[in-house]
Amino acid sequence: MEAIEGIKSDIISVINDKQQVTYNELREFASHSGIDEEALKRGLHELEIANAIASRNSGGILTYYILQDEPPFRRIMIVEDDRNINKLMMLSVGKGFDVKQVYDGKEALEKIKFEKPDLVILDLMLPGMDGLDICQSIKTDKSLKDLVVIIVSAMDATSNRFKGIKYGADYYIKKPFDPAELRSLVTIFLKKKGKKFDPLIDLPNEDRISDAVEKALKDADSKLEIGRLMVDGLAEFAKEFGNMSGITILRLVSQLLQDRVRESKDSVFVGFLNGDDFVVAGDKSAVDAVVGTITAEFAAVLPFIYQSEGYKPMELGIEDIYGAEKPALSLRYTTIERGTLIERRAEVLKNKMNDDIGSYTYEELRHMLGSEQLDITITRDPGNGVRLSVGKGKRDDDN
């Protein structure tokens, strides 16, 4: 008993130091500390049961988050007209929350405005009032704008995911949903210690991207491919329609990527470079499948993106509708050639103060991955969540 309590204390100390740590990092710590993997897994399991930590598979990486020691009792409202699904959502959320169940849209909005819960789990097809209208009403109300909204819907995600994110939803989950995914999201949104959880910013950071780069270069026979998925035209789009529209596009791409990685049978990693591009790594065939699927999904949602900014549909087809003057958005994937990566890595290492590689900075990673000249920069704003800034310059691979 004393041994496992000591292991749990060590785990808490490691996670608390950074507030979020991957399982691989914990396993490496355990190995150096003489803790076998079974004891590590037991310690992690008991800490999750005790609500001291929470885990989430984000971008293909299992990550553990430290939770508040004594968080205030959070209130959740589940708005779902199917009573069986509503009950399943309530059971999925688990204990430690004040949960209220509502089955009608109009009634839900009235109760939300009066009771001001901390988080709403929201279906879209509801009697009385549409879920998207509820979401928009919540996020445009100054007294409710900080309320977390998770949409869980079986409706066609092609347009509705985009609309939900544009209206302010913090996350969109497709039905049939994974109860464990819903529970981890709710727990981390409401109980995570430190900075507010944001699924865009909290994609694997520079430490995890650094690990992917090193893994890709570990041996000459490695089949791990690493590349960048870029949102071309995002800077022009944000200039035309506003920075929040640009952030909406990044959130959309981020959630599409996370869905594809979660559903992939192969190991694929996704990271975010805090600009208008994402890092994708894995076996070539698996990466190709993820990139191909998300590119097609993004192309399918583009008409709804343009419509939301005032371009009205006609029967002539997309090109005829929007013309050449609209800010053109598209996804572009570029593989980072191994030789180029090795060469740029060597340049970075020359400037390091010692032989310990450790973790690369975002600036070093951008140099290695050819993303130094940023059109878009994303930062965390303590008061407003995520902030987008439009800059100038061309990437190394631009014409």
Contacts in CASP RR format, 6 or more apart in sequence:
PFRMAT RR
TARGET T0000
AUTHOR 0000-0000-0000
METHOD contacts of the structure
MODEL  1
MEAIEGIKSDIISVINDKQQVTYNELREFASHSGIDEEALKRGLHELEIA
NAIASRNSGGILTYYILQDEPPFRRIMIVEDDRNINKLMMLSVGKGFDVK
QVYDGKEALEKIKFEKPDLVILDLMLPGMDGLDICQSIKTDKSLKDLVVI
IVSAMDATSNRFKGIKYGADYYIKKPFDPAELRSLVTIFLKKKGKKFDPL
IDLPNEDRISDAVEKALKDADSKLEIGRLMVDGLAEFAKEFGNMSGITIL
RLVSQLLQDRVRESKDSVFVGFLNGDDFVVAGDKSAVDAVVGTITAEFAA
VLPFIYQSEGYKPMELGIEDIYGAEKPALSLRYTTIERGTLIERRAEVLK
NKMNDDIGSYTYEELRHMLGSEQLDITITRDPGNGVRLSVGKGKRDDDN
3 39 0 8 1.000
4 39 0 8 1.000
4 42 0 8 1.000
4 43 0 8 1.000
4 46 0 8 1.000
7 35 0 8 1.000
7 39 0 8 1.000
7 40 0 8 1.000
7 42 0 8 1.000
7 43 0 8 1.000
8 43 0 8 1.000
8 46 0 8 1.000
8 47 0 8 1.000
8 52 0 8 1.000
10 29 0 8 1.000
10 33 0 8 1.000
10 35 0 8 1.000
11 26 0 8 1.000
11 40 0 8 1.000
11 43 0 8 1.000
11 44 0 8 1.000
11 47 0 8 1.000
11 53 0 8 1.000
12 47 0 8 1.000
12 52 0 8 1.000
12 53 0 8 1.000
12 66 0 8 1.000
14 21 0 8 1.000
14 25 0 8 1.000
14 26 0 8 1.000
14 29 0 8 1.000
15 21 0 8 1.000
15 26 0 8 1.000
15 53 0 8 1.000
15 64 0 8 1.000
15 65 0 8 1.000
15 66 0 8 1.000
16 66 0 8 1.000
16 193 0 8 1.000
19 65 0 8 1.000
19 66 0 8 1.000
19 192 0 8 1.000
19 193 0 8 1.000
19 194 0 8 1.000
19 195 0 8 1.000
20 63 0 8 1.000
20 64 0 8 1.000
20 65 0 8 1.000
20 66 0 8 1.000
20 202 0 8 1.000
21 63 0 8 1.000
21 64 0 8 1.000
22 61 0 8 1.000
22 62 0 8 1.000
22 63 0 8 1.000
22 64 0 8 1.000
22 204 0 8 1.000
22 208 0 8 1.000
23 44 0 8 1.000
23 55 0 8 1.000
23 61 0 8 1.000
23 62 0 8 1.000
23 63 0 8 1.000
23 64 0 8 1.000
24 61 0 8 1.000
24 211 0 8 1.000
25 207 0 8 1.000
26 40 0 8 1.000
26 44 0 8 1.000
26 64 0 8 1.000
27 37 0 8 1.000
27 40 0 8 1.000
29 35 0 8 1.000
30 36 0 8 1.000
30 37 0 8 1.000
30 39 0 8 1.000
30 40 0 8 1.000
44 53 0 8 1.000
44 55 0 8 1.000
44 64 0 8 1.000
47 53 0 8 1.000
48 54 0 8 1.000
48 55 0 8 1.000
51 67 0 8 1.000
51 96 0 8 1.000
51 187 0 8 1.000
51 191 0 8 1.000
52 66 0 8 1.000
52 67 0 8 1.000
53 64 0 8 1.000
53 65 0 8 1.000
53 66 0 8 1.000
53 67 0 8 1.000
54 64 0 8 1.000
54 65 0 8 1.000
54 67 0 8 1.000
54 184 0 8 1.000
54 187 0 8 1.000
54 188 0 8 1.000
54 191 0 8 1.000
54 192 0 8 1.000
55 62 0 8 1.000
55 63 0 8 1.000
55 64 0 8 1.000
55 65 0 8 1.000
55 184 0 8 1.000
56 62 0 8 1.000
56 63 0 8 1.000
56 65 0 8 1.000
56 184 0 8 1.000
56 185 0 8 1.000
56 188 0 8 1.000
57 63 0 8 1.000
57 262 0 8 1.000
58 199 0 8 1.000
58 202 0 8 1.000
58 203 0 8 1.000
58 204 0 8 1.000
58 258 0 8 1.000
59 203 0 8 1.000
59 204 0 8 1.000
59 257 0 8 1.000
59 258 0 8 1.000
59 261 0 8 1.000
59 262 0 8 1.000
59 269 0 8 1.000
59 270 0 8 1.000
59 271 0 8 1.000
60 204 0 8 1.000
60 261 0 8 1.000
60 262 0 8 1.000
60 267 0 8 1.000
60 268 0 8 1.000
60 269 0 8 1.000
60 270 0 8 1.000
61 204 0 8 1.000
61 208 0 8 1.000
61 269 0 8 1.000
63 202 0 8 1.000
63 204 0 8 1.000
65 188 0 8 1.000
65 192 0 8 1.000
65 193 0 8 1.000
65 197 0 8 1.000
66 192 0 8 1.000
66 193 0 8 1.000
67 187 0 8 1.000
67 191 0 8 1.000
67 192 0 8 1.000
67 193 0 8 1.000
68 191 0 8 1.000
68 192 0 8 1.000
68 193 0 8 1.000
69 193 0 8 1.000
71 190 0 8 1.000
71 191 0 8 1.000
73 96 0 8 1.000
73 97 0 8 1.000
73 98 0 8 1.000
74 96 0 8 1.000
74 97 0 8 1.000
74 98 0 8 1.000
74 118 0 8 1.000
74 119 0 8 1.000
74 190 0 8 1.000
74 191 0 8 1.000
75 97 0 8 1.000
75 98 0 8 1.000
75 99 0 8 1.000
75 100 0 8 1.000
75 115 0 8 1.000
75 116 0 8 1.000
75 117 0 8 1.000
75 118 0 8 1.000
75 119 0 8 1.000
76 93 0 8 1.000
76 97 0 8 1.000
76 98 0 8 1.000
76 99 0 8 1.000
76 100 0 8 1.000
76 117 0 8 1.000
76 118 0 8 1.000
76 119 0 8 1.000
76 120 0 8 1.000
76 121 0 8 1.000
76 186 0 8 1.000
76 190 0 8 1.000
77 99 0 8 1.000
77 100 0 8 1.000
77 101 0 8 1.000
77 102 0 8 1.000
77 108 0 8 1.000
77 111 0 8 1.000
77 112 0 8 1.000
77 115 0 8 1.000
77 117 0 8 1.000
77 119 0 8 1.000
77 120 0 8 1.000
77 121 0 8 1.000
78 86 0 8 1.000
78 89 0 8 1.000
78 90 0 8 1.000
78 93 0 8 1.000
78 99 0 8 1.000
78 100 0 8 1.000
78 101 0 8 1.000
78 102 0 8 1.000
78 120 0 8 1.000
78 121 0 8 1.000
79 102 0 8 1.000
79 103 0 8 1.000
79 105 0 8 1.000
79 108 0 8 1.000
79 120 0 8 1.000
79 121 0 8 1.000
79 122 0 8 1.000
79 123 0 8 1.000
79 126 0 8 1.000
79 131 0 8 1.000
79 134 0 8 1.000
80 86 0 8 1.000
80 89 0 8 1.000
80 101 0 8 1.000
80 103 0 8 1.000
80 121 0 8 1.000
80 122 0 8 1.000
80 123 0 8 1.000
80 126 0 8 1.000
80 152 0 8 1.000
81 103 0 8 1.000
81 104 0 8 1.000
81 105 0 8 1.000
81 123 0 8 1.000
81 125 0 8 1.000
81 126 0 8 1.000
81 127 0 8 1.000
82 123 0 8 1.000
83 103 0 8 1.000
85 123 0 8 1.000
85 175 0 8 1.000
86 101 0 8 1.000
86 103 0 8 1.000
87 101 0 8 1.000
88 179 0 8 1.000
89 121 0 8 1.000
89 152 0 8 1.000
89 182 0 8 1.000
90 99 0 8 1.000
90 101 0 8 1.000
91 179 0 8 1.000
92 177 0 8 1.000
92 179 0 8 1.000
92 180 0 8 1.000
92 182 0 8 1.000
92 183 0 8 1.000
93 99 0 8 1.000
93 121 0 8 1.000
93 182 0 8 1.000
93 183 0 8 1.000
93 186 0 8 1.000
94 183 0 8 1.000
97 186 0 8 1.000
97 190 0 8 1.000
100 111 0 8 1.000
100 115 0 8 1.000
100 117 0 8 1.000
102 108 0 8 1.000
102 111 0 8 1.000
103 127 0 8 1.000
104 126 0 8 1.000
104 127 0 8 1.000
104 128 0 8 1.000
104 129 0 8 1.000
105 126 0 8 1.000
105 127 0 8 1.000
105 128 0 8 1.000
105 129 0 8 1.000
105 130 0 8 1.000
105 131 0 8 1.000
105 134 0 8 1.000
106 128 0 8 1.000
106 129 0 8 1.000
107 128 0 8 1.000
108 120 0 8 1.000
108 122 0 8 1.000
108 126 0 8 1.000
108 129 0 8 1.000
108 134 0 8 1.000
109 129 0 8 1.000
109 134 0 8 1.000
109 137 0 8 1.000
109 138 0 8 1.000
112 120 0 8 1.000
112 134 0 8 1.000
112 138 0 8 1.000
112 144 0 8 1.000
112 147 0 8 1.000
113 141 0 8 1.000
113 143 0 8 1.000
113 144 0 8 1.000
116 143 0 8 1.000
116 144 0 8 1.000
116 147 0 8 1.000
117 147 0 8 1.000
118 147 0 8 1.000
118 148 0 8 1.000
118 190 0 8 1.000
119 147 0 8 1.000
119 148 0 8 1.000
119 149 0 8 1.000
119 150 0 8 1.000
119 186 0 8 1.000
119 189 0 8 1.000
119 190 0 8 1.000
120 134 0 8 1.000
120 138 0 8 1.000
120 147 0 8 1.000
120 148 0 8 1.000
120 149 0 8 1.000
120 150 0 8 1.000
121 150 0 8 1.000
121 152 0 8 1.000
121 182 0 8 1.000
121 186 0 8 1.000
122 131 0 8 1.000
122 134 0 8 1.000
122 135 0 8 1.000
122 149 0 8 1.000
122 150 0 8 1.000
122 151 0 8 1.000
122 152 0 8 1.000
122 169 0 8 1.000
123 131 0 8 1.000
123 151 0 8 1.000
123 152 0 8 1.000
123 153 0 8 1.000
124 130 0 8 1.000
124 131 0 8 1.000
124 132 0 8 1.000
124 151 0 8 1.000
124 153 0 8 1.000
124 155 0 8 1.000
124 160 0 8 1.000
125 131 0 8 1.000
125 153 0 8 1.000
125 154 0 8 1.000
125 155 0 8 1.000
126 134 0 8 1.000
131 151 0 8 1.000
132 160 0 8 1.000
132 163 0 8 1.000
132 164 0 8 1.000
132 167 0 8 1.000
135 149 0 8 1.000
135 151 0 8 1.000
135 164 0 8 1.000
135 167 0 8 1.000
135 168 0 8 1.000
135 169 0 8 1.000
136 167 0 8 1.000
136 168 0 8 1.000
138 144 0 8 1.000
138 145 0 8 1.000
138 147 0 8 1.000
138 149 0 8 1.000
139 145 0 8 1.000
139 149 0 8 1.000
139 167 0 8 1.000
139 168 0 8 1.000
139 169 0 8 1.000
148 170 0 8 1.000
148 189 0 8 1.000
148 190 0 8 1.000
149 168 0 8 1.000
149 169 0 8 1.000
149 170 0 8 1.000
150 169 0 8 1.000
150 170 0 8 1.000
150 171 0 8 1.000
150 172 0 8 1.000
150 173 0 8 1.000
150 182 0 8 1.000
150 185 0 8 1.000
150 186 0 8 1.000
150 189 0 8 1.000
151 160 0 8 1.000
151 161 0 8 1.000
151 164 0 8 1.000
151 169 0 8 1.000
151 171 0 8 1.000
151 172 0 8 1.000
151 173 0 8 1.000
152 173 0 8 1.000
152 174 0 8 1.000
152 175 0 8 1.000
152 177 0 8 1.000
152 182 0 8 1.000
153 160 0 8 1.000
153 172 0 8 1.000
153 173 0 8 1.000
153 174 0 8 1.000
153 175 0 8 1.000
154 174 0 8 1.000
154 175 0 8 1.000
154 176 0 8 1.000
157 172 0 8 1.000
157 174 0 8 1.000
158 297 0 8 1.000
158 300 0 8 1.000
158 301 0 8 1.000
158 304 0 8 1.000
159 301 0 8 1.000
159 304 0 8 1.000
160 172 0 8 1.000
161 172 0 8 1.000
161 252 0 8 1.000
161 255 0 8 1.000
161 256 0 8 1.000
161 301 0 8 1.000
162 248 0 8 1.000
162 252 0 8 1.000
162 301 0 8 1.000
162 304 0 8 1.000
162 305 0 8 1.000
162 308 0 8 1.000
163 304 0 8 1.000
163 308 0 8 1.000
164 172 0 8 1.000
165 172 0 8 1.000
165 248 0 8 1.000
165 251 0 8 1.000
165 252 0 8 1.000
165 255 0 8 1.000
166 245 0 8 1.000
166 248 0 8 1.000
166 308 0 8 1.000
170 189 0 8 1.000
170 199 0 8 1.000
171 185 0 8 1.000
171 199 0 8 1.000
171 255 0 8 1.000
172 255 0 8 1.000
173 181 0 8 1.000
173 182 0 8 1.000
173 185 0 8 1.000
174 259 0 8 1.000
181 262 0 8 1.000
188 197 0 8 1.000
189 197 0 8 1.000
195 380 0 8 1.000
196 385 0 8 1.000
198 380 0 8 1.000
198 385 0 8 1.000
198 386 0 8 1.000
199 251 0 8 1.000
199 254 0 8 1.000
199 255 0 8 1.000
199 258 0 8 1.000
200 247 0 8 1.000
200 250 0 8 1.000
200 251 0 8 1.000
200 254 0 8 1.000
200 272 0 8 1.000
200 378 0 8 1.000
200 386 0 8 1.000
201 272 0 8 1.000
201 274 0 8 1.000
201 378 0 8 1.000
201 380 0 8 1.000
201 386 0 8 1.000
203 254 0 8 1.000
203 258 0 8 1.000
203 270 0 8 1.000
203 271 0 8 1.000
203 272 0 8 1.000
203 278 0 8 1.000
204 269 0 8 1.000
204 270 0 8 1.000
204 271 0 8 1.000
204 272 0 8 1.000
205 271 0 8 1.000
205 272 0 8 1.000
206 359 0 8 1.000
206 360 0 8 1.000
206 361 0 8 1.000
206 362 0 8 1.000
206 365 0 8 1.000
207 359 0 8 1.000
208 269 0 8 1.000
208 271 0 8 1.000
209 271 0 8 1.000
209 273 0 8 1.000
209 279 0 8 1.000
209 360 0 8 1.000
209 365 0 8 1.000
210 357 0 8 1.000
210 358 0 8 1.000
210 359 0 8 1.000
210 360 0 8 1.000
210 365 0 8 1.000
212 224 0 8 1.000
212 226 0 8 1.000
212 269 0 8 1.000
212 271 0 8 1.000
212 279 0 8 1.000
212 281 0 8 1.000
213 226 0 8 1.000
213 341 0 8 1.000
213 345 0 8 1.000
213 360 0 8 1.000
213 365 0 8 1.000
213 368 0 8 1.000
214 357 0 8 1.000
215 222 0 8 1.000
215 224 0 8 1.000
215 281 0 8 1.000
216 222 0 8 1.000
216 224 0 8 1.000
216 225 0 8 1.000
216 226 0 8 1.000
216 281 0 8 1.000
216 338 0 8 1.000
216 341 0 8 1.000
217 338 0 8 1.000
217 341 0 8 1.000
217 342 0 8 1.000
217 345 0 8 1.000
223 283 0 8 1.000
223 284 0 8 1.000
224 281 0 8 1.000
224 282 0 8 1.000
224 283 0 8 1.000
225 281 0 8 1.000
225 282 0 8 1.000
225 283 0 8 1.000
225 284 0 8 1.000
225 287 0 8 1.000
225 335 0 8 1.000
226 279 0 8 1.000
226 280 0 8 1.000
226 281 0 8 1.000
226 282 0 8 1.000
226 335 0 8 1.000
226 336 0 8 1.000
226 341 0 8 1.000
226 369 0 8 1.000
227 279 0 8 1.000
227 280 0 8 1.000
227 281 0 8 1.000
227 287 0 8 1.000
227 333 0 8 1.000
227 334 0 8 1.000
227 335 0 8 1.000
227 336 0 8 1.000
227 369 0 8 1.000
228 273 0 8 1.000
228 277 0 8 1.000
228 278 0 8 1.000
228 279 0 8 1.000
228 280 0 8 1.000
228 333 0 8 1.000
228 334 0 8 1.000
228 336 0 8 1.000
228 369 0 8 1.000
228 370 0 8 1.000
228 371 0 8 1.000
229 253 0 8 1.000
229 257 0 8 1.000
229 277 0 8 1.000
229 278 0 8 1.000
229 279 0 8 1.000
229 280 0 8 1.000
229 291 0 8 1.000
229 294 0 8 1.000
229 331 0 8 1.000
229 332 0 8 1.000
229 333 0 8 1.000
230 276 0 8 1.000
230 277 0 8 1.000
230 331 0 8 1.000
230 332 0 8 1.000
230 333 0 8 1.000
230 334 0 8 1.000
230 395 0 8 1.000
231 249 0 8 1.000
231 250 0 8 1.000
231 253 0 8 1.000
231 276 0 8 1.000
231 277 0 8 1.000
231 329 0 8 1.000
231 330 0 8 1.000
231 331 0 8 1.000
232 328 0 8 1.000
232 329 0 8 1.000
232 330 0 8 1.000
232 331 0 8 1.000
232 332 0 8 1.000
233 276 0 8 1.000
233 327 0 8 1.000
233 328 0 8 1.000
233 329 0 8 1.000
233 330 0 8 1.000
233 375 0 8 1.000
234 246 0 8 1.000
234 249 0 8 1.000
234 250 0 8 1.000
234 276 0 8 1.000
234 329 0 8 1.000
234 375 0 8 1.000
234 376 0 8 1.000
235 276 0 8 1.000
235 375 0 8 1.000
235 376 0 8 1.000
235 390 0 8 1.000
235 391 0 8 1.000
236 327 0 8 1.000
236 328 0 8 1.000
237 245 0 8 1.000
237 246 0 8 1.000
237 249 0 8 1.000
237 327 0 8 1.000
237 329 0 8 1.000
238 245 0 8 1.000
238 246 0 8 1.000
238 376 0 8 1.000
238 388 0 8 1.000
238 390 0 8 1.000
239 327 0 8 1.000
239 390 0 8 1.000
240 309 0 8 1.000
240 327 0 8 1.000
241 309 0 8 1.000
241 327 0 8 1.000
243 387 0 8 1.000
243 388 0 8 1.000
243 389 0 8 1.000
243 390 0 8 1.000
244 388 0 8 1.000
245 309 0 8 1.000
246 376 0 8 1.000
246 388 0 8 1.000
247 378 0 8 1.000
247 386 0 8 1.000
247 388 0 8 1.000
249 305 0 8 1.000
249 329 0 8 1.000
250 275 0 8 1.000
250 276 0 8 1.000
250 378 0 8 1.000
250 388 0 8 1.000
252 298 0 8 1.000
252 301 0 8 1.000
253 278 0 8 1.000
253 294 0 8 1.000
253 298 0 8 1.000
253 331 0 8 1.000
254 272 0 8 1.000
254 278 0 8 1.000
256 294 0 8 1.000
256 297 0 8 1.000
256 298 0 8 1.000
257 270 0 8 1.000
257 278 0 8 1.000
257 280 0 8 1.000
257 290 0 8 1.000
257 294 0 8 1.000
258 270 0 8 1.000
260 268 0 8 1.000
260 290 0 8 1.000
260 293 0 8 1.000
260 294 0 8 1.000
261 268 0 8 1.000
261 269 0 8 1.000
261 270 0 8 1.000
261 290 0 8 1.000
264 286 0 8 1.000
264 289 0 8 1.000
264 290 0 8 1.000
265 286 0 8 1.000
266 282 0 8 1.000
266 283 0 8 1.000
266 285 0 8 1.000
266 286 0 8 1.000
266 289 0 8 1.000
267 282 0 8 1.000
267 283 0 8 1.000
267 286 0 8 1.000
268 280 0 8 1.000
268 281 0 8 1.000
268 282 0 8 1.000
268 283 0 8 1.000
268 286 0 8 1.000
268 287 0 8 1.000
268 290 0 8 1.000
269 279 0 8 1.000
269 280 0 8 1.000
269 281 0 8 1.000
269 282 0 8 1.000
270 278 0 8 1.000
270 279 0 8 1.000
270 280 0 8 1.000
270 281 0 8 1.000
271 278 0 8 1.000
271 279 0 8 1.000
271 280 0 8 1.000
272 278 0 8 1.000
272 279 0 8 1.000
272 378 0 8 1.000
273 279 0 8 1.000
273 362 0 8 1.000
273 365 0 8 1.000
273 366 0 8 1.000
273 369 0 8 1.000
273 371 0 8 1.000
274 362 0 8 1.000
274 377 0 8 1.000
274 378 0 8 1.000
274 379 0 8 1.000
275 371 0 8 1.000
275 374 0 8 1.000
275 375 0 8 1.000
275 376 0 8 1.000
275 377 0 8 1.000
275 378 0 8 1.000
276 374 0 8 1.000
276 375 0 8 1.000
276 376 0 8 1.000
277 371 0 8 1.000
279 365 0 8 1.000
279 369 0 8 1.000
280 287 0 8 1.000
280 290 0 8 1.000
280 291 0 8 1.000
280 333 0 8 1.000
281 287 0 8 1.000
291 331 0 8 1.000
291 333 0 8 1.000
294 331 0 8 1.000
295 331 0 8 1.000
295 333 0 8 1.000
298 329 0 8 1.000
298 330 0 8 1.000
298 331 0 8 1.000
299 330 0 8 1.000
302 318 0 8 1.000
302 329 0 8 1.000
303 313 0 8 1.000
303 318 0 8 1.000
305 329 0 8 1.000
306 321 0 8 1.000
306 322 0 8 1.000
306 326 0 8 1.000
307 313 0 8 1.000
311 321 0 8 1.000
311 322 0 8 1.000
311 326 0 8 1.000
312 321 0 8 1.000
313 321 0 8 1.000
314 320 0 8 1.000
314 321 0 8 1.000
334 397 0 8 1.000
336 368 0 8 1.000
336 369 0 8 1.000
336 370 0 8 1.000
341 368 0 8 1.000
341 369 0 8 1.000
344 367 0 8 1.000
344 368 0 8 1.000
344 370 0 8 1.000
345 368 0 8 1.000
347 367 0 8 1.000
348 360 0 8 1.000
348 364 0 8 1.000
348 367 0 8 1.000
348 368 0 8 1.000
349 357 0 8 1.000
360 368 0 8 1.000
363 372 0 8 1.000
365 371 0 8 1.000
366 372 0 8 1.000
366 374 0 8 1.000
370 395 0 8 1.000
370 396 0 8 1.000
370 397 0 8 1.000
371 395 0 8 1.000
371 396 0 8 1.000
372 395 0 8 1.000
372 396 0 8 1.000
373 393 0 8 1.000
373 394 0 8 1.000
373 395 0 8 1.000
373 396 0 8 1.000
374 391 0 8 1.000
374 393 0 8 1.000
375 390 0 8 1.000
375 391 0 8 1.000
375 392 0 8 1.000
375 393 0 8 1.000
375 395 0 8 1.000
376 388 0 8 1.000
376 389 0 8 1.000
376 390 0 8 1.000
376 391 0 8 1.000
377 388 0 8 1.000
377 389 0 8 1.000
377 391 0 8 1.000
378 386 0 8 1.000
378 387 0 8 1.000
378 388 0 8 1.000
378 389 0 8 1.000
379 386 0 8 1.000
379 387 0 8 1.000
379 389 0 8 1.000
380 386 0 8 1.000
380 387 0 8 1.000
381 387 0 8 1.000
END
